Amino acid sequence: MKNKDLIILEKILDYCNQVDEACEMFGNDYDKFTKVSVFTNACCMCMLQIGELCKVVSDELREEEKEIPWRSWCGIRDIFAHQYSNLDYQSAWDTIKEDLPDLKVNVERIINKQ
């Protein structure tokens, strides 16, 4: 794996941890996620950044690590960047609770192989 990819993966992992931290801070409460803008913005900005980082991962890493839905994460970035004022809270929450943990596990696995 390229050193650049390792740096990108470490940043992705950091953003995953920041989302976990925000969720913990607000009690993993969906209602708070929909009503407390600081919570919403913290999580969504991290996911936007994750998507941005997924766009610059090397083609080699994408080919080696097909378990990660790289294109989907890039698409999430585009949604948060261009349609944030019409945020679908339930979809965002589902991404945080269902997709982000899988991403985190896979990124940790890849980093630990190094």
C-alpha positions as CSV (number, residue, x, y, z in Angstrom):
1,M,0.0,0.0,0.0
2,K,1.2,3.5,-0.8
3,N,2.2,5.7,2.1
4,K,-0.4,8.3,0.8
5,D,-3.2,5.7,1.2
6,L,-2.1,4.9,4.8
7,I,-2.3,8.6,5.7
8,I,-5.7,8.9,4.0
9,L,-7.0,5.8,5.9
10,E,-5.7,7.2,9.2
11,K,-7.6,10.4,8.5
12,I,-10.8,8.4,7.7
13,L,-10.4,6.5,10.9
14,D,-10.0,9.8,12.8
15,Y,-13.3,11.1,11.3
16,C,-15.0,7.8,12.2
17,N,-13.9,8.2,15.8
18,Q,-15.1,11.8,15.8
19,V,-18.6,10.7,14.8
20,D,-18.5,8.0,17.5
21,E,-17.5,10.7,20.0
22,A,-20.3,13.0,18.9
23,C,-22.8,10.2,19.2
24,E,-21.6,9.3,22.6
25,M,-21.7,12.9,23.7
26,F,-25.4,13.1,22.7
27,G,-26.4,9.7,24.0
28,N,-26.7,8.1,20.6
29,D,-30.1,9.8,20.5
30,Y,-31.8,10.1,17.0
31,D,-34.2,12.8,18.3
32,K,-31.2,14.9,19.4
33,F,-29.5,14.3,16.1
34,T,-32.6,15.8,14.3
35,K,-32.9,18.8,16.7
36,V,-29.4,19.7,17.9
37,S,-27.6,21.3,15.0
38,V,-24.2,21.0,16.7
39,F,-24.6,17.2,16.8
40,T,-26.0,17.0,13.2
41,N,-23.3,19.2,11.8
42,A,-20.5,17.4,13.6
43,C,-21.5,14.1,12.3
44,C,-22.4,15.2,8.8
45,M,-19.2,17.2,8.3
46,C,-17.1,14.2,9.3
47,M,-19.0,12.0,6.9
48,L,-18.5,14.6,4.2
49,Q,-14.8,14.6,4.9
50,I,-14.7,10.8,4.8
51,G,-16.3,10.9,1.4
52,E,-13.8,13.5,0.2
53,L,-11.0,11.3,1.4
54,C,-12.4,8.2,-0.3
55,K,-12.2,10.1,-3.6
56,V,-8.4,10.3,-3.4
57,V,-7.7,6.8,-2.3
58,S,-5.5,5.1,-5.0
59,D,-7.0,2.8,-7.6
60,E,-4.7,0.1,-6.3
61,L,-6.2,0.2,-2.8
62,R,-9.8,0.3,-4.3
63,E,-9.0,-2.9,-6.2
64,E,-7.4,-4.6,-3.2
65,E,-10.1,-3.6,-0.7
66,K,-13.4,-4.2,-2.5
67,E,-15.2,-4.7,0.8
68,I,-15.3,-1.0,1.2
69,P,-18.0,0.7,-1.0
70,W,-15.7,3.5,-2.1
71,R,-18.1,5.0,-4.6
72,S,-20.9,5.0,-2.2
73,W,-18.9,7.0,0.3
74,C,-17.9,9.4,-2.4
75,G,-21.6,9.8,-3.2
76,I,-22.4,10.5,0.4
77,R,-19.9,13.3,0.3
78,D,-21.7,14.8,-2.7
79,I,-25.1,14.6,-1.0
80,F,-23.8,16.3,2.1
81,A,-22.0,18.9,0.1
82,H,-24.7,19.8,-2.4
83,Q,-28.0,18.9,-0.7
84,Y,-27.3,19.5,3.0
85,S,-30.2,22.0,3.4
86,N,-32.6,19.2,2.5
87,L,-30.9,16.6,4.7
88,D,-32.8,13.3,5.1
89,Y,-32.1,12.8,8.8
90,Q,-33.2,9.2,8.8
91,S,-30.8,8.3,6.0
92,A,-28.0,10.2,7.6
93,W,-28.6,8.4,10.9
94,D,-28.8,5.0,9.2
95,T,-25.5,5.7,7.5
96,I,-23.9,6.7,10.9
97,K,-25.3,3.6,12.7
98,E,-25.1,1.0,10.0
99,D,-22.5,1.9,7.4
100,L,-19.9,3.9,9.4
101,P,-19.1,1.0,11.8
102,D,-18.4,-1.3,8.9
103,L,-16.2,1.3,7.3
104,K,-14.3,1.8,10.6
105,V,-13.7,-2.0,11.0
106,N,-12.4,-2.3,7.5
107,V,-10.2,0.7,7.7
108,E,-8.7,-0.5,11.0
109,R,-8.1,-3.9,9.5
110,I,-6.3,-2.4,6.5
111,I,-4.2,-0.1,8.7
112,N,-3.3,-3.0,11.0
113,K,-2.0,-5.1,8.1
114,Q,0.8,-2.6,7.7
